[in-house]
Amino acid sequence: MDILKIIRNRRSVMPVQYNSKSVTKEQINTLLESANWAPTHKKTEPWRFKVLHGDSQARLGSFLAEKYKETEANFSEFKYKKLMENPKKAGAIIAICMQRDPKESIPEWEEVASVAMAVQNMWLTATEMGIGSYWSSPGLIQYMDEFFEMALGETCLGFFYLGNFDGPIDERIPGPISKKTVWI
């Protein structure tokens, strides 16, 4: 598939759309390797990943659901169950983290942008491989240091859900770029 076609076919494929076919360790390693080639200012390479595969996915779901119950003033049983079940529906989950440059030699937004580009590399690679993926960034990510060990200056930016899927994905036709561009 050529790169423009891959870009045009990239979609968010949600956990509810995943089938039971597993995502292999080799496939995950390919995605992580593609992430590692993202652009990075001053070569800080701020992306950090924590792979949840198998039983750790159910533990993540329990942690998120219970933390939601503990912290949410407007509790919803529907959301609680969704937080509990979605991680178990995935073939794997990659926690997307950012390690801030200890010297703070560049603005934080540039580090976040580098991590986002690493995730885009994974997303495009997953698309090319026929694996569905979705970047979820619930407010509960602020508590992830209670779930897994994080280095000083490391923050969680979300979860990259992965799964195989059967059906077609929704077509997306963006608005014209001419309405979003000013030529000077």
Backbone as a printed PyTorch tensor [residue, N CA C, xyz], in Angstrom:
tensor([[[  0.8610,  -1.1760,   0.0000],
         [  0.0000,   0.0000,   0.0000],
         [  0.9070,   1.2390,   0.0000]],

        [[  0.5810,   2.2450,  -0.8080],
         [  1.4060,   3.4570,  -0.7940],
         [  1.0340,   4.3350,   0.4020]],

        [[  1.9480,   5.2160,   0.7720],
         [  1.7980,   5.9750,   2.0200],
         [  0.5390,   6.8430,   2.0410]],

        [[  0.1960,   7.4890,   0.9190],
         [ -0.9990,   8.3260,   0.9090],
         [ -2.2600,   7.4860,   1.1250]],

        [[ -2.2910,   6.2940,   0.5530],
         [ -3.4370,   5.4040,   0.7530],
         [ -3.5160,   4.9620,   2.2150]],

        [[ -2.3690,   4.6570,   2.8220],
         [ -2.3570,   4.2690,   4.2330],
         [ -2.8800,   5.4220,   5.0970]],

        [[ -2.4030,   6.6380,   4.8250],
         [ -2.8640,   7.8150,   5.5780],
         [ -4.3690,   7.9890,   5.4310]],

        [[ -4.8640,   7.8420,   4.2130],
         [ -6.3000,   8.0210,   3.9750],
         [ -7.1510,   6.9300,   4.6100]],

        [[ -6.5750,   5.7700,   4.8420],
         [ -7.3220,   4.6480,   5.4210],
         [ -7.1710,   4.5300,   6.9380]],

        [[ -6.3370,   5.3540,   7.5440],
         [ -6.1470,   5.3010,   8.9840],
         [ -7.4240,   5.7330,   9.6880]],

        [[ -7.8810,   4.9250,  10.6190],
         [ -9.1070,   5.2050,  11.3630],
         [ -8.9350,   4.8100,  12.8160]],

        [[ -9.8090,   5.3420,  13.6420],
         [ -9.9320,   4.8580,  15.0060],
         [-10.8500,   3.6500,  14.9650]],

        [[-10.3230,   2.5100,  15.3610],
         [-11.1170,   1.2880,  15.4460],
         [-11.2150,   0.9670,  16.9340]],

        [[-12.4210,   1.0590,  17.4520],
         [-12.6700,   0.9620,  18.8870],
         [-12.6690,  -0.4870,  19.3780]],

        [[-12.4020,  -0.6840,  20.6730],
         [-12.3800,  -2.0420,  21.2370],
         [-13.6550,  -2.8500,  20.9830]],

        [[-14.8020,  -2.2020,  20.9490],
         [-16.0560,  -2.9190,  20.7090],
         [-16.0650,  -3.5640,  19.3120]],

        [[-15.2190,  -3.0890,  18.3980],
         [-15.1540,  -3.6180,  17.0380],
         [-14.1510,  -4.7670,  16.8890]],

        [[-13.3600,  -5.0390,  17.9280],
         [-12.3220,  -6.0560,  17.8140],
         [-12.9040,  -7.4590,  17.8880]],

        [[-12.2570,  -8.3840,  17.1800],
         [-12.6380,  -9.7900,  17.2760],
         [-11.6760, -10.4890,  18.2410]],

        [[-11.7590, -11.7900,  18.3520],
         [-10.9530, -12.5170,  19.3400],
         [ -9.5660, -12.9040,  18.8310]],

        [[ -9.2580, -12.6070,  17.5870],
         [ -7.9310, -12.9430,  17.0440],
         [ -6.8700, -12.0980,  17.7500]],

        [[ -5.8210, -12.7540,  18.2190],
         [ -4.8090, -12.0550,  19.0100],
         [ -3.8940, -11.1790,  18.1430]],

        [[ -3.2890, -10.2210,  18.7980],
         [ -2.2310,  -9.4070,  18.2020],
         [ -0.9420,  -9.9970,  18.7540]],

        [[ -0.0300, -10.3750,  17.8730],
         [  1.1660, -11.0920,  18.3110],
         [  2.2370, -10.1450,  18.8470]],

        [[  3.1330, -10.7180,  19.6160],
         [  4.2710,  -9.9620,  20.1350],
         [  5.1150,  -9.4130,  18.9810]],

        [[  5.2500, -10.1770,  17.9290],
         [  6.0170,  -9.7250,  16.7640],
         [  5.3540,  -8.5080,  16.1190]],

        [[  4.0320,  -8.5330,  16.0120],
         [  3.3200,  -7.3870,  15.4520],
         [  3.4980,  -6.1560,  16.3450]],

        [[  3.4050,  -6.3500,  17.6470],
         [  3.5820,  -5.2330,  18.5750],
         [  4.9900,  -4.6730,  18.4640]],

        [[  5.9870,  -5.5570,  18.3770],
         [  7.3650,  -5.0840,  18.2120],
         [  7.5480,  -4.2910,  16.9340]],

        [[  6.8780,  -4.6870,  15.8680],
         [  6.9440,  -3.9280,  14.6080],
         [  6.3640,  -2.5310,  14.8080]],

        [[  5.2460,  -2.4470,  15.5110],
         [  4.6330,  -1.1430,  15.7800],
         [  5.5660,  -0.2740,  16.6170]],

        [[  6.1590,  -0.8490,  17.6520],
         [  7.0630,  -0.0940,  18.5130],
         [  8.3000,   0.3690,  17.7460]],

        [[  8.7940,  -0.4800,  16.8720],
         [  9.9670,  -0.0980,  16.0590],
         [  9.6180,   1.0790,  15.1470]],

        [[  8.4180,   1.0690,  14.5910],
         [  8.0260,   2.1990,  13.7290],
         [  7.9030,   3.4810,  14.5550]],

        [[  7.4330,   3.3580,  15.7960],
         [  7.3390,   4.5260,  16.6800],
         [  8.7130,   5.1280,  16.9430]],

        [[  9.6880,   4.2720,  17.0620],
         [ 11.0360,   4.7050,  17.4190],
         [ 11.7000,   5.5640,  16.3350]],

        [[ 11.1110,   5.6220,  15.1600],
         [ 11.6540,   6.4230,  14.0510],
         [ 10.9840,   7.7910,  13.9340]],

        [[ 10.2140,   8.1750,  14.9140],
         [  9.5430,   9.4850,  14.8830],
         [ 10.5690,  10.6150,  14.9890]],

        [[ 10.2230,  11.7740,  14.4590],
         [ 11.1090,  12.9310,  14.6090],
         [ 11.2130,  13.3420,  16.0730]],

        [[ 12.3560,  13.8480,  16.4510],
         [ 12.5750,  14.2630,  17.8250],
         [ 13.5800,  15.4080,  17.8500]],

        [[ 13.1760,  16.5110,  18.4320],
         [ 14.0440,  17.6830,  18.5120],
         [ 15.1520,  17.4120,  19.5250]],

        [[ 16.3500,  17.7330,  19.1650],
         [ 17.5480,  17.5260,  20.0130],
         [ 17.7190,  16.0710,  20.4270]],

        [[ 17.1280,  15.1750,  19.6630],
         [ 17.2730,  13.7280,  19.8780],
         [ 16.9080,  13.2860,  21.2980]],

        [[ 15.8840,  13.9050,  21.8730],
         [ 15.4670,  13.5250,  23.2310],
         [ 14.7100,  12.1960,  23.2560]],

        [[ 14.1120,  11.8010,  22.1290],
         [ 13.3400,  10.5500,  22.0390],
         [ 12.4600,  10.3510,  23.2820]],

        [[ 11.4800,  11.2240,  23.4860],
         [ 10.7080,  11.2210,  24.7380],
         [  9.6620,  10.1140,  24.8600]],

        [[  9.4070,   9.3660,  23.8020],
         [  8.3680,   8.3380,  23.8490],
         [  8.8070,   7.1790,  24.7380]],

        [[  7.8670,   6.7340,  25.5410],
         [  8.0460,   5.5530,  26.3830],
         [  6.7570,   4.7460,  26.2730]],

        [[  6.8850,   3.4460,  26.2290],
         [  5.7160,   2.5890,  26.0580],
         [  5.7210,   1.4630,  27.0820]],

        [[  4.5310,   1.1190,  27.5380],
         [  4.3500,  -0.0030,  28.4450],
         [  3.2900,  -0.8950,  27.8040]],

        [[  3.6690,  -2.1060,  27.4570],
         [  2.7750,  -3.0080,  26.7290],
         [  1.9990,  -3.8680,  27.7110]],

        [[  0.6890,  -3.8280,  27.5680],
         [ -0.2030,  -4.6660,  28.3700],
         [ -0.7520,  -5.7320,  27.4400]],

        [[ -0.5040,  -6.9830,  27.8040],
         [ -0.8760,  -8.1070,  26.9550],
         [ -1.3530,  -9.2160,  27.8800]],

        [[ -2.5000,  -9.7860,  27.6070],
         [ -3.0010, -10.8780,  28.4430],
         [ -3.6290, -10.4000,  29.7410]],

        [[ -3.2550, -11.0400,  30.8550],
         [ -3.8730, -10.7650,  32.1600],
         [ -3.7340,  -9.3120,  32.6050]],

        [[ -2.6600,  -8.6560,  32.1990],
         [ -2.4630,  -7.2630,  32.6280],
         [ -3.5470,  -6.3440,  32.0750]],

        [[ -4.1770,  -6.7380,  30.9820],
         [ -5.2640,  -5.9340,  30.4180],
         [ -6.4690,  -5.9320,  31.3550]],

        [[ -6.8120,  -7.0840,  31.8960],
         [ -7.9320,  -7.1640,  32.8440],
         [ -7.6000,  -6.3770,  34.1080]],

        [[ -6.3450,  -6.4420,  34.5540],
         [ -5.9410,  -5.6690,  35.7370],
         [ -6.0620,  -4.1700,  35.4630]],

        [[ -5.7030,  -3.7460,  34.2500],
         [ -5.8530,  -2.3320,  33.8880],
         [ -7.3290,  -1.9400,  33.9410]],

        [[ -8.2010,  -2.7680,  33.3650],
         [ -9.6300,  -2.4760,  33.3800],
         [-10.1680,  -2.3370,  34.7960]],

        [[ -9.7850,  -3.2340,  35.6660],
         [-10.2230,  -3.1560,  37.0670],
         [ -9.7070,  -1.8850,  37.7260]],

        [[ -8.4350,  -1.5670,  37.4890],
         [ -7.8570,  -0.3630,  38.0750],
         [ -8.6020,   0.8890,  37.6020]],

        [[ -8.8120,   1.0060,  36.2890],
         [ -9.4900,   2.1900,  35.7430],
         [-10.9180,   2.3130,  36.2760]],

        [[-11.6440,   1.2030,  36.2890],
         [-13.0290,   1.2280,  36.7650],
         [-13.1080,   1.6210,  38.2330]],

        [[-12.2590,   1.0260,  39.0600],
         [-12.2870,   1.3400,  40.4930],
         [-11.8150,   2.7670,  40.7690]],

        [[-10.8090,   3.2350,  40.0180],
         [-10.3300,   4.6110,  40.1960],
         [-11.4320,   5.5890,  39.7620]],

        [[-12.1550,   5.2590,  38.7130],
         [-13.2870,   6.0700,  38.2670],
         [-14.3500,   6.1450,  39.3690]],

        [[-14.6820,   4.9840,  39.9430],
         [-15.6870,   4.9200,  41.0040],
         [-15.2570,   5.7690,  42.2100]],

        [[-13.9700,   5.7200,  42.5070],
         [-13.4130,   6.4370,  43.6570],
         [-13.3610,   7.9530,  43.4430]],

        [[-13.1750,   8.4010,  42.2160],
         [-12.9010,   9.8250,  41.9710],
         [-14.0090,  10.5910,  41.2670]],

        [[-14.9650,   9.9100,  40.6700],
         [-15.9820,  10.5900,  39.8530],
         [-17.2130,  10.9580,  40.6770]],

        [[-17.5230,  12.2480,  40.6970],
         [-18.6980,  12.7290,  41.4330],
         [-19.9980,  12.3090,  40.7470]],

        [[-20.0180,  12.2990,  39.4270],
         [-21.2050,  11.9290,  38.6540],
         [-21.0420,  10.5130,  38.1130]],

        [[-20.9720,   9.5590,  38.9950],
         [-20.7220,   8.1600,  38.6500],
         [-21.7740,   7.6150,  37.6980]],

        [[-21.3100,   6.8740,  36.6950],
         [-22.1900,   6.2090,  35.7400],
         [-21.8220,   4.7280,  35.7070]],

        [[-22.7810,   3.8710,  35.9770],
         [-22.5560,   2.4230,  35.9350],
         [-22.1380,   1.9910,  34.5270]],

        [[-22.7170,   2.6290,  33.4980],
         [-22.3620,   2.3150,  32.1080],
         [-20.8810,   2.5780,  31.8620]],

        [[-20.3860,   3.7370,  32.2750],
         [-18.9730,   4.0780,  32.0640],
         [-18.0760,   3.1560,  32.8870]],

        [[-18.4870,   2.8520,  34.1070],
         [-17.7310,   1.9310,  34.9640],
         [-17.5260,   0.5940,  34.2450]],

        [[-18.6040,   0.0420,  33.7050],
         [-18.5230,  -1.2500,  33.0020],
         [-17.6720,  -1.1450,  31.7390]],

        [[-17.7810,  -0.0400,  31.0330],
         [-16.9870,   0.1650,  29.8180],
         [-15.4900,   0.2060,  30.1560]],

        [[-15.1490,   0.9270,  31.2140],
         [-13.7490,   0.9900,  31.6410],
         [-13.2370,  -0.3870,  32.0480]],

        [[-14.0870,  -1.1770,  32.6540],
         [-13.7290,  -2.5240,  33.0950],
         [-13.5400,  -3.4620,  31.9030]],

        [[-14.4290,  -3.3700,  30.9140],
         [-14.4560,  -4.3510,  29.8350],
         [-13.5850,  -4.0190,  28.6160]],

        [[-13.4490,  -2.7440,  28.2450],
         [-12.7130,  -2.4080,  27.0260],
         [-11.2870,  -2.9450,  26.9850]],

        [[-10.5330,  -2.8650,  28.0640],
         [ -9.1750,  -3.4150,  27.9850],
         [ -9.1460,  -4.9150,  27.6760]],

        [[-10.1580,  -5.6570,  28.1220],
         [-10.2020,  -7.1010,  27.8730],
         [-10.5730,  -7.4150,  26.4260]],

        [[-11.1960,  -6.4720,  25.7320],
         [-11.5880,  -6.6770,  24.3410],
         [-10.4250,  -6.4930,  23.3750]],

        [[ -9.3980,  -5.7980,  23.8240],
         [ -8.2640,  -5.4880,  22.9560],
         [ -7.3430,  -6.6940,  22.8000]],

        [[ -6.6560,  -6.7290,  21.6630],
         [ -5.6230,  -7.7390,  21.4510],
         [ -4.3820,  -7.4070,  22.2530]],

        [[ -4.1930,  -6.1260,  22.5240],
         [ -3.0960,  -5.6160,  23.3480],
         [ -3.3560,  -4.1340,  23.5630]],

        [[ -2.7000,  -3.5770,  24.5680],
         [ -2.7880,  -2.1410,  24.8380],
         [ -1.3720,  -1.6450,  25.0670]],

        [[ -1.0620,  -0.5240,  24.4690],
         [  0.2310,   0.1010,  24.7030],
         [ -0.0190,   1.4100,  25.4340]],

        [[  0.4850,   1.5060,  26.6680],
         [  0.3930,   2.7740,  27.3960],
         [  1.3900,   3.7300,  26.7460]],

        [[  0.8940,   4.9060,  26.3740],
         [  1.7010,   5.9270,  25.7050],
         [  2.1990,   6.8840,  26.7830]],

        [[  3.4960,   6.9240,  26.9590],
         [  4.0660,   7.7840,  27.9930],
         [  5.1030,   8.7210,  27.3800]],

        [[  5.3800,   9.7860,  28.0990],
         [  6.3800,  10.7500,  27.6780],
         [  7.3720,  10.9510,  28.8110]],

        [[  8.6340,  10.8290,  28.4770],
         [  9.7080,  11.1010,  29.4260],
         [ 10.2410,  12.4930,  29.1340]],

        [[  9.9460,  13.4100,  30.0100],
         [ 10.3940,  14.8010,  29.8430],
         [ 11.9120,  14.8520,  29.9120]],

        [[ 12.5120,  15.6030,  29.0050],
         [ 13.9530,  15.8260,  29.0250],
         [ 14.3290,  16.4520,  30.3580]],

        [[ 15.1760,  15.7900,  31.1580],
         [ 15.5190,  16.3220,  32.4810],
         [ 16.1160,  17.7340,  32.4290]],

        [[ 16.7800,  18.0550,  31.3440],
         [ 17.3740,  19.3940,  31.2100],
         [ 16.3380,  20.4250,  30.7630]],

        [[ 15.1580,  19.9380,  30.3650],
         [ 14.1090,  20.8010,  29.8020],
         [ 14.7000,  21.7210,  28.7380]],

        [[ 15.5120,  21.1070,  27.8790],
         [ 16.2070,  21.8620,  26.8460],
         [ 15.2950,  22.3060,  25.7010]],

        [[ 14.1170,  21.7270,  25.6400],
         [ 13.1330,  22.1450,  24.6370],
         [ 11.7770,  22.2860,  25.3260]],

        [[ 10.8550,  23.0360,  24.7270],
         [  9.5220,  23.1890,  25.3430],
         [  8.7950,  21.8420,  25.4530]],

        [[  8.0110,  21.7030,  26.5000],
         [  7.2830,  20.4510,  26.7230],
         [  6.3890,  20.0900,  25.5410]],

        [[  5.7780,  21.0950,  24.8990],
         [  4.8750,  20.7840,  23.7890],
         [  5.6180,  20.0720,  22.6610]],

        [[  6.9070,  20.3550,  22.4930],
         [  7.6730,  19.6640,  21.4590],
         [  7.8810,  18.1980,  21.8070]],

        [[  8.0300,  17.9080,  23.0950],
         [  8.1540,  16.5220,  23.5330],
         [  6.8300,  15.7770,  23.3090]],

        [[  5.7130,  16.4310,  23.6460],
         [  4.3990,  15.8410,  23.4230],
         [  4.1840,  15.6050,  21.9200]],

        [[  4.5800,  16.5750,  21.1040],
         [  4.4390,  16.4310,  19.6520],
         [  5.2500,  15.2460,  19.1380]],

        [[  6.4490,  15.0580,  19.6620],
         [  7.2620,  13.9070,  19.2470],
         [  6.5810,  12.5920,  19.6080]],

        [[  6.0140,  12.5330,  20.8040],
         [  5.3050,  11.3150,  21.2140],
         [  4.1060,  11.0920,  20.2870]],

        [[  3.3830,  12.1610,  19.9750],
         [  2.2270,  12.0260,  19.0760],
         [  2.6630,  11.5350,  17.6960]],

        [[  3.8060,  11.9940,  17.2220],
         [  4.3120,  11.5130,  15.9320],
         [  4.7040,  10.0410,  16.0180]],

        [[  5.2460,   9.6200,  17.1510],
         [  5.5690,   8.2060,  17.3450],
         [  4.2880,   7.3640,  17.2930]],

        [[  3.2270,   7.8750,  17.9310],
         [  1.9460,   7.1640,  17.9050],
         [  1.3870,   7.1430,  16.4850]],

        [[  1.5070,   8.2410,  15.7590],
         [  1.0380,   8.2510,  14.3690],
         [  1.7970,   7.2100,  13.5400]],

        [[  3.0960,   7.0830,  13.7820],
         [  3.8570,   6.0420,  13.0770],
         [  3.2840,   4.6630,  13.3820]],

        [[  2.9670,   4.4010,  14.6640],
         [  2.3750,   3.1050,  15.0240],
         [  1.0120,   2.9360,  14.3530]],

        [[  0.2320,   4.0240,  14.3420],
         [ -1.1210,   3.9540,  13.7840],
         [ -1.0770,   3.6460,  12.2900]],

        [[ -0.1720,   4.3050,  11.5820],
         [ -0.0510,   4.0530,  10.1430],
         [  0.4590,   2.6450,   9.8790]],

        [[  1.3870,   2.1890,  10.6990],
         [  1.9050,   0.8280,  10.5500],
         [  0.8070,  -0.1900,  10.8450]],

        [[  0.0210,   0.0420,  11.8930],
         [ -1.0960,  -0.8490,  12.2180],
         [ -2.0960,  -0.8880,  11.0680]],

        [[ -2.3610,   0.2630,  10.4620],
         [ -3.2760,   0.3250,   9.3260],
         [ -2.7570,  -0.5430,   8.1910]],

        [[ -1.4730,  -0.4090,   7.8950],
         [ -0.8580,  -1.1830,   6.8140],
         [ -0.9150,  -2.6750,   7.1270]],

        [[ -0.8270,  -3.0420,   8.4080],
         [ -0.8580,  -4.4450,   8.8270],
         [ -2.2840,  -4.9910,   8.9680]],

        [[ -3.2880,  -4.1250,   8.8460],
         [ -4.6780,  -4.5560,   8.9890],
         [ -5.1260,  -4.6920,  10.4350]],

        [[ -4.4070,  -4.0460,  11.3490],
         [ -4.7530,  -4.0850,  12.7750],
         [ -5.4960,  -2.8010,  13.1340]],

        [[ -6.6250,  -2.9360,  13.8120],
         [ -7.3640,  -1.7700,  14.2720],
         [ -6.6800,  -1.1560,  15.4760]],

        [[ -6.7750,   0.1610,  15.5880],
         [ -6.1460,   0.8410,  16.7190],
         [ -6.9140,   2.0970,  17.0870]],

        [[ -6.6730,   2.5340,  18.3160],
         [ -7.4100,   3.6600,  18.8690],
         [ -6.6130,   4.2560,  20.0130]],

        [[ -6.4270,   5.5790,  19.9940],
         [ -5.7340,   6.2830,  21.0810],
         [ -6.7930,   6.8260,  22.0240]],

        [[ -6.8230,   6.2960,  23.2320],
         [ -7.7440,   6.7380,  24.2680],
         [ -6.9590,   7.5400,  25.2980]],

        [[ -7.5070,   8.6810,  25.6960],
         [ -6.8180,   9.4900,  26.7130],
         [ -7.8090,   9.9370,  27.7940]],

        [[ -8.2860,   8.9740,  28.5810],
         [ -9.2290,   9.3250,  29.6480],
         [ -8.5330,  10.1410,  30.7380]],

        [[ -9.2950,  10.9280,  31.4560],
         [ -8.7470,  11.7140,  32.5490],
         [ -8.0530,  10.8610,  33.6030]],

        [[ -8.3960,   9.5880,  33.6530],
         [ -7.8130,   8.6780,  34.6340],
         [ -6.3280,   8.4190,  34.4010]],

        [[ -5.7960,   8.8320,  33.2560],
         [ -4.3590,   8.6060,  33.0030],
         [ -3.4920,   9.3340,  34.0230]],

        [[ -4.0550,  10.3480,  34.6720],
         [ -3.2850,  11.0670,  35.6930],
         [ -2.9250,  10.1850,  36.8850]],

        [[ -3.5910,   9.0440,  37.0160],
         [ -3.3480,   8.1440,  38.1470],
         [ -2.4890,   6.9300,  37.7660]],

        [[ -1.9650,   6.8930,  36.5660],
         [ -1.2840,   5.6900,  36.1100],
         [ -0.0160,   5.3720,  36.8890]],

        [[  0.5430,   6.3610,  37.5650],
         [  1.7140,   6.0650,  38.4020],
         [  1.3480,   5.1700,  39.5800]],

        [[  0.0470,   4.9990,  39.8350],
         [ -0.4090,   4.0730,  40.8680],
         [ -0.5420,   2.6520,  40.3170]],

        [[ -0.5680,   2.5290,  38.9910],
         [ -0.7490,   1.2180,  38.3620],
         [  0.5800,   0.5960,  37.9530]],

        [[  1.4360,   1.3920,  37.3380],
         [  2.7590,   0.8890,  36.9930],
         [  3.8320,   1.9170,  37.3260]],

        [[  5.0350,   1.4150,  37.4650],
         [  6.1580,   2.2660,  37.8330],
         [  6.4670,   3.2380,  36.7000]],

        [[  6.6770,   4.4940,  37.0750],
         [  7.0320,   5.5170,  36.0990],
         [  8.2570,   6.2550,  36.6250]],

        [[  9.1230,   6.6210,  35.7080],
         [ 10.3400,   7.3440,  36.0790],
         [ 10.0020,   8.7880,  36.4400]],

        [[ 10.8990,   9.4190,  37.1340],
         [ 10.7490,  10.8320,  37.4510],
         [ 10.6370,  11.6100,  36.1400]],

        [[  9.6200,  12.4500,  36.0170],
         [  9.4220,  13.2280,  34.7940],
         [  8.6680,  12.5000,  33.6990]],

        [[  8.2190,  11.2810,  33.9770],
         [  7.4540,  10.5110,  32.9860],
         [  5.9650,  10.6890,  33.2560]],

        [[  5.2030,  10.9190,  32.2120],
         [  3.7540,  11.0530,  32.3380],
         [  3.0700,  10.1700,  31.3080]],

        [[  1.8750,   9.7270,  31.6410],
         [  1.0810,   8.9060,  30.7370],
         [  0.1770,   9.8260,  29.9100]],

        [[  0.2060,   9.6540,  28.5990],
         [ -0.6090,  10.4660,  27.6910],
         [ -1.8140,   9.6990,  27.1420]],

        [[ -1.9200,   8.4250,  27.4810],
         [ -3.0770,   7.6700,  27.0140],
         [ -2.7450,   6.2230,  26.7460]],

        [[ -3.7130,   5.5540,  26.1180],
         [ -3.5880,   4.1360,  25.7990],
         [ -3.8260,   3.9400,  24.3150]],

        [[ -2.9870,   3.1270,  23.6980],
         [ -3.1410,   2.7840,  22.2910],
         [ -3.6930,   1.3610,  22.2430]],

        [[ -4.9990,   1.2720,  22.0240],
         [ -5.6760,  -0.0180,  21.9560],
         [ -5.4260,  -0.6440,  20.5900]],

        [[ -5.1900,  -1.9430,  20.5770],
         [ -4.9490,  -2.6840,  19.3420],
         [ -5.8650,  -3.8890,  19.2760]],

        [[ -6.3520,  -4.2010,  18.0810],
         [ -7.1510,  -5.4050,  17.9240],
         [ -7.4430,  -5.6980,  16.4710]],

        [[ -7.6170,  -6.9530,  16.1840],
         [ -8.0520,  -7.3480,  14.8470],
         [ -9.5550,  -7.1560,  14.7710]],

        [[-10.0410,  -6.9080,  13.5710],
         [-11.4680,  -6.6340,  13.4080],
         [-11.9380,  -7.2210,  12.0930]],

        [[-13.2540,  -7.4240,  11.9850],
         [-13.8210,  -8.0830,  10.8160],
         [-14.4320,  -7.1140,   9.8140]],

        [[-15.2610,  -6.2390,  10.2970],
         [-16.0750,  -5.4260,   9.4010],
         [-15.3430,  -4.2660,   8.7680]],

        [[-16.0330,  -3.6440,   7.8430],
         [-15.4620,  -2.4340,   7.2430],
         [-15.4500,  -1.3040,   8.2740]],

        [[-14.5960,  -0.3480,   8.0380],
         [-14.5500,   0.8160,   8.9230],
         [-15.2090,   1.9810,   8.2080]],

        [[-15.6870,   2.9220,   9.0030],
         [-16.3840,   4.0690,   8.4430],
         [-15.4950,   4.8470,   7.4940]],

        [[-16.1110,   5.3160,   6.4270],
         [-15.3880,   6.1640,   5.4900],
         [-15.2800,   7.5560,   6.0920]],

        [[-14.1690,   8.1900,   5.8520],
         [-13.9720,   9.5520,   6.3410],
         [-13.5770,  10.4180,   5.1550]],

        [[-14.3020,  11.4880,   4.9730],
         [-13.9570,  12.4400,   3.9170],
         [-13.7760,  13.7930,   4.5940]],

        [[-12.5160,  14.2220,   4.7300],
         [-12.2780,  15.5020,   5.3970],
         [-12.7650,  16.6730,   4.5500]],

        [[-12.9940,  17.8010,   5.2100],
         [-13.3280,  19.0150,   4.4740],
         [-12.1480,  19.4320,   3.6140]],

        [[-12.4020,  20.2780,   2.6370],
         [-11.3270,  20.6560,   1.7110],
         [-10.1740,  21.3990,   2.4310]],

        [[ -8.9620,  21.0270,   2.0600],
         [ -7.7870,  21.6630,   2.6400],
         [ -7.7310,  23.1390,   2.2730]],

        [[ -8.3370,  23.5190,   1.1760],
         [ -8.3320,  24.9290,   0.7490],
         [ -9.0220,  25.8310,   1.7800]],

        [[ -9.9540,  25.2790,   2.5470],
         [-10.6390,  26.0660,   3.5820],
         [ -9.8290,  26.1630,   4.8710]],

        [[ -8.7100,  25.4270,   4.9340],
         [ -7.8700,  25.3890,   6.1290],
         [ -6.4810,  25.9410,   5.8550]],

        [[ -6.3050,  26.5450,   4.6710],
         [ -4.9790,  26.9900,   4.2530],
         [ -5.0280,  28.4370,   3.7900]],

        [[ -4.0370,  29.1880,   4.2150],
         [ -3.8630,  30.5650,   3.7290],
         [ -2.5200,  30.6060,   3.0230]],

        [[ -2.5170,  31.0140,   1.7620],
         [ -1.2740,  31.1740,   0.9920],
         [ -0.8270,  32.6250,   1.1320]],

        [[  0.3960,  32.8120,   1.5080],
         [  0.9160,  34.1700,   1.7090],
         [  2.0210,  34.4490,   0.7060]]])
